[in-house]
Amino acid sequence: MSKMLVVFVMLFIALPVRAETPVIVILGDSISAAYGFEQAQGWAVILQDKLKQAQLPHHIVNESISGETSAGGLARLDKILSAHHPAYVLVELGANDGLRGLSPLAMKANLTEIIARSRKAGANAMLLGMKIPPNYGKAYIEKFYQVYPELAKELAVPLVPFILEHVALKPELMQADGLHPNARAQPFIADTIASYLFPLLKAETR
């Protein structure tokens, strides 16, 4: 082996190994898919900018589809996990289950399996809670909404109680259908999620 080659090999071994950029997958519906406006205005893109400002190395991959249910998200999950090997999965699903009057028990089972499979693949999960309009009846609404805190407690998973907390009751931040936030609402949604997510990410990078 030549002296030059020996020097090259020694330098190569001495070089620090660059860690792979951790990926955050968003598994959501129209609330996360920038329904009704440009993708670049969506909260996922804004959250990516906030990660950069906070000097956090994570890269966001948005796998959200308008109209998605918890069952649909579960059906797509294995392929998504295999493709991206995420460090985190932000689960923003359930609203369409509620709007279609589907079983909260089935929704809970789907979300439970999403969290279990994410963890099995080495990813942490975070639930992004949603609410549905009051015209669905008090009993159904309570059963629906309780799915999120129950899962958070039972599975010890972080929860954002309601990602439209500072948006839903402000007409100027909602689209005409009264269900979807508009482009002006997206920074507020990003701020809400960041307030729960970033402390976890910063604790991991210390």
Contacts in CASP RR format, 6 or more apart in sequence:
PFRMAT RR
TARGET T0000
AUTHOR 0000-0000-0000
METHOD contacts of the structure
MODEL  1
MSKMLVVFVMLFIALPVRAETPVIVILGDSISAAYGFEQAQGWAVILQDK
LKQAQLPHHIVNESISGETSAGGLARLDKILSAHHPAYVLVELGANDGLR
GLSPLAMKANLTEIIARSRKAGANAMLLGMKIPPNYGKAYIEKFYQVYPE
LAKELAVPLVPFILEHVALKPELMQADGLHPNARAQPFIADTIASYLFPL
LKAETR
21 57 0 8 1.000
21 58 0 8 1.000
21 59 0 8 1.000
22 57 0 8 1.000
22 58 0 8 1.000
22 59 0 8 1.000
22 86 0 8 1.000
22 87 0 8 1.000
22 88 0 8 1.000
23 58 0 8 1.000
23 59 0 8 1.000
23 60 0 8 1.000
23 61 0 8 1.000
23 84 0 8 1.000
23 85 0 8 1.000
23 86 0 8 1.000
23 87 0 8 1.000
23 88 0 8 1.000
24 58 0 8 1.000
24 59 0 8 1.000
24 60 0 8 1.000
24 61 0 8 1.000
24 86 0 8 1.000
24 87 0 8 1.000
24 88 0 8 1.000
24 89 0 8 1.000
24 90 0 8 1.000
25 60 0 8 1.000
25 61 0 8 1.000
25 62 0 8 1.000
25 63 0 8 1.000
25 80 0 8 1.000
25 81 0 8 1.000
25 84 0 8 1.000
25 86 0 8 1.000
25 88 0 8 1.000
25 89 0 8 1.000
25 90 0 8 1.000
25 123 0 8 1.000
26 32 0 8 1.000
26 44 0 8 1.000
26 60 0 8 1.000
26 61 0 8 1.000
26 62 0 8 1.000
26 63 0 8 1.000
26 64 0 8 1.000
26 90 0 8 1.000
26 92 0 8 1.000
27 63 0 8 1.000
27 64 0 8 1.000
27 73 0 8 1.000
27 76 0 8 1.000
27 77 0 8 1.000
27 80 0 8 1.000
27 89 0 8 1.000
27 90 0 8 1.000
27 91 0 8 1.000
27 92 0 8 1.000
27 93 0 8 1.000
27 114 0 8 1.000
28 63 0 8 1.000
28 64 0 8 1.000
28 65 0 8 1.000
28 68 0 8 1.000
28 73 0 8 1.000
28 90 0 8 1.000
28 91 0 8 1.000
28 92 0 8 1.000
28 93 0 8 1.000
28 128 0 8 1.000
29 64 0 8 1.000
29 65 0 8 1.000
29 66 0 8 1.000
29 67 0 8 1.000
29 68 0 8 1.000
29 69 0 8 1.000
29 92 0 8 1.000
29 93 0 8 1.000
29 94 0 8 1.000
29 95 0 8 1.000
29 96 0 8 1.000
30 64 0 8 1.000
30 66 0 8 1.000
30 67 0 8 1.000
30 68 0 8 1.000
30 180 0 8 1.000
31 64 0 8 1.000
31 92 0 8 1.000
31 95 0 8 1.000
31 130 0 8 1.000
31 163 0 8 1.000
31 164 0 8 1.000
31 180 0 8 1.000
31 181 0 8 1.000
31 189 0 8 1.000
32 43 0 8 1.000
32 44 0 8 1.000
32 62 0 8 1.000
32 64 0 8 1.000
32 92 0 8 1.000
32 128 0 8 1.000
33 62 0 8 1.000
33 64 0 8 1.000
33 65 0 8 1.000
33 66 0 8 1.000
34 41 0 8 1.000
34 42 0 8 1.000
34 43 0 8 1.000
34 44 0 8 1.000
34 186 0 8 1.000
35 66 0 8 1.000
35 180 0 8 1.000
36 175 0 8 1.000
36 180 0 8 1.000
36 182 0 8 1.000
37 182 0 8 1.000
37 183 0 8 1.000
38 183 0 8 1.000
39 45 0 8 1.000
41 183 0 8 1.000
41 186 0 8 1.000
42 183 0 8 1.000
42 186 0 8 1.000
42 190 0 8 1.000
43 186 0 8 1.000
43 187 0 8 1.000
43 189 0 8 1.000
43 190 0 8 1.000
43 193 0 8 1.000
44 60 0 8 1.000
44 62 0 8 1.000
44 64 0 8 1.000
45 60 0 8 1.000
46 186 0 8 1.000
46 187 0 8 1.000
46 190 0 8 1.000
47 60 0 8 1.000
47 190 0 8 1.000
47 193 0 8 1.000
47 194 0 8 1.000
48 59 0 8 1.000
48 60 0 8 1.000
50 190 0 8 1.000
50 194 0 8 1.000
50 198 0 8 1.000
51 57 0 8 1.000
51 58 0 8 1.000
51 60 0 8 1.000
51 198 0 8 1.000
51 201 0 8 1.000
54 198 0 8 1.000
54 202 0 8 1.000
56 198 0 8 1.000
56 201 0 8 1.000
56 202 0 8 1.000
56 205 0 8 1.000
57 205 0 8 1.000
58 87 0 8 1.000
58 88 0 8 1.000
58 201 0 8 1.000
61 84 0 8 1.000
61 86 0 8 1.000
63 76 0 8 1.000
63 80 0 8 1.000
63 84 0 8 1.000
64 92 0 8 1.000
65 76 0 8 1.000
67 96 0 8 1.000
68 93 0 8 1.000
68 96 0 8 1.000
69 93 0 8 1.000
69 94 0 8 1.000
69 96 0 8 1.000
69 97 0 8 1.000
69 100 0 8 1.000
69 102 0 8 1.000
69 110 0 8 1.000
70 93 0 8 1.000
70 94 0 8 1.000
70 97 0 8 1.000
70 106 0 8 1.000
70 107 0 8 1.000
70 110 0 8 1.000
70 111 0 8 1.000
70 114 0 8 1.000
71 97 0 8 1.000
71 106 0 8 1.000
71 110 0 8 1.000
72 110 0 8 1.000
73 93 0 8 1.000
73 110 0 8 1.000
73 114 0 8 1.000
74 110 0 8 1.000
74 113 0 8 1.000
74 114 0 8 1.000
74 117 0 8 1.000
77 114 0 8 1.000
77 117 0 8 1.000
77 118 0 8 1.000
78 117 0 8 1.000
80 86 0 8 1.000
81 89 0 8 1.000
81 117 0 8 1.000
81 118 0 8 1.000
81 121 0 8 1.000
81 123 0 8 1.000
82 121 0 8 1.000
85 121 0 8 1.000
85 123 0 8 1.000
86 118 0 8 1.000
86 121 0 8 1.000
86 123 0 8 1.000
87 122 0 8 1.000
87 123 0 8 1.000
87 124 0 8 1.000
88 123 0 8 1.000
88 124 0 8 1.000
88 125 0 8 1.000
88 126 0 8 1.000
88 197 0 8 1.000
88 201 0 8 1.000
89 114 0 8 1.000
89 118 0 8 1.000
89 123 0 8 1.000
89 124 0 8 1.000
89 125 0 8 1.000
89 126 0 8 1.000
90 125 0 8 1.000
90 126 0 8 1.000
90 128 0 8 1.000
90 193 0 8 1.000
90 197 0 8 1.000
91 111 0 8 1.000
91 114 0 8 1.000
91 115 0 8 1.000
91 118 0 8 1.000
91 125 0 8 1.000
91 126 0 8 1.000
91 127 0 8 1.000
91 128 0 8 1.000
92 128 0 8 1.000
92 129 0 8 1.000
92 130 0 8 1.000
92 163 0 8 1.000
93 110 0 8 1.000
93 111 0 8 1.000
93 114 0 8 1.000
94 107 0 8 1.000
94 111 0 8 1.000
94 130 0 8 1.000
94 147 0 8 1.000
95 130 0 8 1.000
95 132 0 8 1.000
97 103 0 8 1.000
97 104 0 8 1.000
97 106 0 8 1.000
97 107 0 8 1.000
97 144 0 8 1.000
98 104 0 8 1.000
98 107 0 8 1.000
98 132 0 8 1.000
98 136 0 8 1.000
98 140 0 8 1.000
98 144 0 8 1.000
99 132 0 8 1.000
99 179 0 8 1.000
101 136 0 8 1.000
101 140 0 8 1.000
104 140 0 8 1.000
104 143 0 8 1.000
104 144 0 8 1.000
104 146 0 8 1.000
104 147 0 8 1.000
107 144 0 8 1.000
107 147 0 8 1.000
108 147 0 8 1.000
108 150 0 8 1.000
108 151 0 8 1.000
111 127 0 8 1.000
111 147 0 8 1.000
111 151 0 8 1.000
112 151 0 8 1.000
112 155 0 8 1.000
114 125 0 8 1.000
115 125 0 8 1.000
115 127 0 8 1.000
115 151 0 8 1.000
115 155 0 8 1.000
115 157 0 8 1.000
118 124 0 8 1.000
118 125 0 8 1.000
119 125 0 8 1.000
124 158 0 8 1.000
124 200 0 8 1.000
125 157 0 8 1.000
125 158 0 8 1.000
126 157 0 8 1.000
126 158 0 8 1.000
126 159 0 8 1.000
126 160 0 8 1.000
126 196 0 8 1.000
126 197 0 8 1.000
126 200 0 8 1.000
127 148 0 8 1.000
127 151 0 8 1.000
127 152 0 8 1.000
127 157 0 8 1.000
127 158 0 8 1.000
127 159 0 8 1.000
127 160 0 8 1.000
128 160 0 8 1.000
128 163 0 8 1.000
128 193 0 8 1.000
129 148 0 8 1.000
129 159 0 8 1.000
129 160 0 8 1.000
129 161 0 8 1.000
129 162 0 8 1.000
129 163 0 8 1.000
130 148 0 8 1.000
130 162 0 8 1.000
130 163 0 8 1.000
130 164 0 8 1.000
131 141 0 8 1.000
131 144 0 8 1.000
131 145 0 8 1.000
131 162 0 8 1.000
131 164 0 8 1.000
131 168 0 8 1.000
132 141 0 8 1.000
132 144 0 8 1.000
132 145 0 8 1.000
133 179 0 8 1.000
134 141 0 8 1.000
136 144 0 8 1.000
148 159 0 8 1.000
148 161 0 8 1.000
149 159 0 8 1.000
149 161 0 8 1.000
151 157 0 8 1.000
151 159 0 8 1.000
152 158 0 8 1.000
152 159 0 8 1.000
158 196 0 8 1.000
158 197 0 8 1.000
158 200 0 8 1.000
159 196 0 8 1.000
160 192 0 8 1.000
160 193 0 8 1.000
160 196 0 8 1.000
160 197 0 8 1.000
162 168 0 8 1.000
163 189 0 8 1.000
163 192 0 8 1.000
163 193 0 8 1.000
164 181 0 8 1.000
164 185 0 8 1.000
164 189 0 8 1.000
165 192 0 8 1.000
166 188 0 8 1.000
166 191 0 8 1.000
166 192 0 8 1.000
167 173 0 8 1.000
167 174 0 8 1.000
167 181 0 8 1.000
167 185 0 8 1.000
167 188 0 8 1.000
167 189 0 8 1.000
168 174 0 8 1.000
168 181 0 8 1.000
170 185 0 8 1.000
171 178 0 8 1.000
172 184 0 8 1.000
173 181 0 8 1.000
173 182 0 8 1.000
173 184 0 8 1.000
173 185 0 8 1.000
173 188 0 8 1.000
174 180 0 8 1.000
174 181 0 8 1.000
174 182 0 8 1.000
174 185 0 8 1.000
175 181 0 8 1.000
175 182 0 8 1.000
181 189 0 8 1.000
END
